Amino acid sequence: MSKEQQDFFSRPQEEQDAFLSQTWCNECMEADLGMTDPEEYILDGNRYVEGKCKRCGTSIVTELVDEDI
């Protein structure tokens, strides 16, 4: 299946801020470093926000579950 793009920036600012700050980077092995360049999409029925770690620039992906949205 292909990604179904969503508009991350149509979310309320409070949600955007939470999703961009509450992150996990597998490269840095640290939480809450932050994310830049967010892209929201649906893939195989699951919703994700993907961006780059603010510290190292590695791609990071957060899966959003119903309680997040």
N, C-alpha and C positions, 0 to 999 in steps of 0.2 A: 504493500500500500504506500501511497505517497502522503506527504505532510499536507494537512489542511491548515493553511495559515490563519492565524487569529490576530486581532488588533490588541496587543498588550497595552498600548497607550490609551485605549478606551476605558480601561479599568480606573476606578477611583484612585487618586494619588496615594492615599493611605495603603491600599493594596499593592500598588506598584512599589512603594518604598519598602514594604515588608518582604516582597518577593526578591527584590534586588539586594537586600541586606542579609536575609536569612538563607545563607548558602553553605555548601560544602564543596571544597576543592580536593579532589583525589591526588593532585600533584603536590599541593602544599600540606595536605593532610590536616586541614584546619577548617573550623566552621566560621561562618559570618564574616568573611573577608570582603564580600560584596561582589556584584556582577555588573558588567557593562554590556552594551549592545544587545539588549534582550530581544528575543524572538519567541513569540508564543505560537504553538501549533498543536494540532491533534494528530496522533499517529496510532493506528490500530485501536481506536476508541479511548486512548489515554491522552490527557492534556499535559503539555510540558512547557516550561520556559527554559530556553537555552541562551547562554551568553558566554562572556569571558571573565575569568577570575581577575579581580582588580589588582591582585598582587603579582601573579605570574603570567596572566594572559591565556592560560589553558582553557579550553572549552569546558564549561560546566553545565549540567542539565538538572533541573528540578522537576520532578513529577508532581503535578497538582492533583490533590484528591478532593472529594466533595466537601470536606470540612474546611479546605483552604479557600474555596471559591463561593 
